């Protein structure tokens, strides 16, 4: 057989092999894109349908009393803002009661999640002031203009640093050396729950209780999908991939706020919020942990980390219609091996934003 003809055949063979590989890569990318789009369309439809029903049939909440003015700054007789220095020496403001006195009253710290603001806890702030508590609502790292510069956004991905950030904030608010130990409660929603848990793990003697909203405790999230390949949590993870795409978080912010009818949150974000690249960082980190966990599972080296569980009274409040986390994941808080301290799971009829969808139930659970 002619050498030129053999060379031609080899060329054709490798050409079609490469073409096949490239075609499959393009197909996979397009499939993922279509999956994400379909997932987002479903999410939008479900959210709109839920809130339409919820507002028509079950919306039972007090009047919305905003604590900010039309520029997004606190303007209320009971509240004020305090300047705090971050780990990166940036200045940000926390919302607190004007008669803040940690030596005389118990304090509750509220950390919001993605893509929210401290105003997520407006009902809780009003309620617990009336109940004679100190209240403190900081923004999460990078969620306020001037707080964590754009070039430093990957520092936000280091979850272990979040506990140090809370510690520094508490020291500046004189919550580190109280005459009554364990006089502080901490509440976290969504990604803010990571702030809460890291703070408790770093300084467990400072806290009296920990409340996690719309999320599970410790590594239960990872435990669920790593222990069961058929878990629905794998399907729910589509939003993690979605939030890794530049531009998506900022688009979702307006959608979520519009659907849940929170005009003051929109004002706050427009004037003081910061939906920049740093908001992707926790999702980058989370994606990295998923890949690492899968690798360890294949190698047979994956181990649970019970030492990352909060060792103080902890509760998780979860909306039964929440589309970010499955019941299996959140129910891990009731696992017998973790019940060294008081733990409980509270279920409410809501979606992800339980603090204003079911304020009465959430307030009561935190108070108890």
C-alpha positions, 0 to 999 in steps of 0.5 A, spaced: 500 500 500 502 506 498 505 510 503 502 516 501 495 513 502 496 510 509 498 517 511 492 520 508 488 514 512 491 516 518 490 523 517 483 522 516 482 517 522 485 523 527 482 528 524 475 525 525 477 523 532 479 530 534 472 532 531 468 527 535 472 529 541 471 537 540 463 535 538 462 532 544 465 537 548 461 542 545 455 538 546 456 537 553 457 545 554 451 546 550 447 541 555 450 544 561 447 551 559 441 548 557 440 545 563 442 551 567 437 555 563 431 550 564 433 550 571 432 557 572 426 558 568 423 552 573 426 556 579 423 563 576 416 559 575 416 556 581 418 562 585 412 566 582 407 561 583 409 560 590 409 567 592 402 569 588 399 563 592 403 565 599 401 573 598 393 571 596 392 565 602 397 565 607 401 572 607 400 573 615 406 578 617 406 585 621 406 591 617 413 592 613 417 598 617 423 600 614 429 602 618 432 606 612 431 612 608 431 613 601 439 613 600 439 606 604 442 609 610 439 607 617 434 613 619 430 610 625 429 612 632 431 605 635 437 604 630 443 606 628 449 604 624 456 603 627 463 603 623 467 597 623 474 595 621 474 589 617 480 584 616 483 587 610 482 594 614 476 596 610 470 600 613 463 597 613 457 599 617 453 594 622 446 596 624 444 596 631 440 598 637 441 605 639 441 603 646 446 597 645 449 595 652 452 588 652 453 588 659 446 589 661 442 585 655 443 579 651 445 580 644 443 577 638 447 577 631 444 576 625 448 575 618 444 575 612 446 570 606 446 571 598 444 575 595 441 579 601 442 585 606 442 586 613 435 588 612 433 581 611 432 581 618 428 587 619 422 584 622 427 580 627 430 587 629 424 590 631 421 584 635 427 583 639 428 590 641 421 590 644 423 584 647 429 588 650 435 584 647 441 588 643 441 587 636 446 587 631 446 586 623 452 586 619 453 585 612 457 579 610 464 580 607 464 584 601 456 585 601 457 593 602 461 598 598 468 599 600 467 592 604 473 588 601 476 591 595 474 587 588 482 585 587 481 581 594 475 578 592 478 571 593 479 572 600 472 571 601 472 564 599 476 562 605 471 560 609 475 559 615 477 566 615 469 568 616 470 566 624 476 571 625 472 576 621 466 575 626 471 575 632 474 582 630 467 585 629 465 583 636 471 585 639 470 592 636 462 592 639 465 590 646 462 583 646 468 579 647 469 580 655 462 580 658 461 580 665 456 574 663 459 569 659 455 566 653 451 572 653 451 572 645 446 569 640 448 568 633 443 567 627 445 566 620 441 565 614 444 561 607 451 563 607 450 567 613 450 561 617 457 559 615 459 566 618 455 564 624 458 557 625 465 559 623 464 564 629 462 559 634 467 554 632 472 559 633 470 562 640 465 557 643 465 560 649 462 567 647 456 564 644 449 561 648 446 559 642 446 558 634 440 558 629 441 557 622 436 559 617 434 555 611 441 551 611 443 545 615 449 545 620 456 543 619 458 539 614 451 536 613 451 539 606 457 535 604 455 529 608 448 528 604 451 528 597 457 524 598 453 519 602 448 518 597 449 519 589 442 519 588 440 524 593 436 530 590 441 535 593 445 533 586 439 536 582 439 542 587 446 544 586 445 547 579 444 554 582 451 553 585 454 552 577 449 558 575 452 562 580 459 561 578 457 564 571 459 572 571 453 576 571 448 571 573 448 573 581 447 581 579 441 579 575 438 574 580 438 580 585 433 584 582 429 578 581 429 575 588 427 582 591 422 584 586 418 577 587 419 578 595 416 585 595 422 588 599 423 595 596 427 598 602 432 592 600 432 594 593 434 601 595 439 599 600 443 595 594 442 600 589 445 605 593 450 601 598 450 594 596 456 591 592 454 585 587 461 584 584 466 579 583 467 577 590 460 574 591 462 568 586 468 567 591 464 562 596 461 558 590 468 557 587 470 555 593 464 550 594 465 547 587 472 546 589 470 542 595 465 538 591 470 536 586 475 534 592 469 530 595 468 526 589 475 525 588 476 523 595 470 518 595 473 515 589 479 514 592 476 511 599 479 517 603 473 521 604 471 522 612 466 525 615 468 531 620 464 531 626 469 536 629 466 541 625 459 541 628 457 547 633 458 544 640 453 549 643 445 549 643 443 549 635 437 549 631 435 549 624 429 553 621 427 550 614 422 552 609 419 546 607 418 549 600 426 551 600 429 549 593 436 550 595 437 544 600 433 538 601 430 535 607 435 530 608 441 535 608 437 539 613 435 533 617 442 531 619 442 536 625 437 530 628 443 525 627 443 521 634 451 522 634 451 529 634 446 530 640 451 532 645 448 538 646 441 541 645 439 540 637 433 541 633 429 542 627 424 547 626 419 546 619 415 552 617 411 553 611 415 557 606 421 558 601 428 560 602 427 567 605 423 564 612 425 571 616 420 575 612 415 569 609 414 567 616 416 572 621 412 570 627 414 562 627 422 564 626 421 570 632 418 565 636 423 559 635 429 564 636 426 566 642 425 559 645 
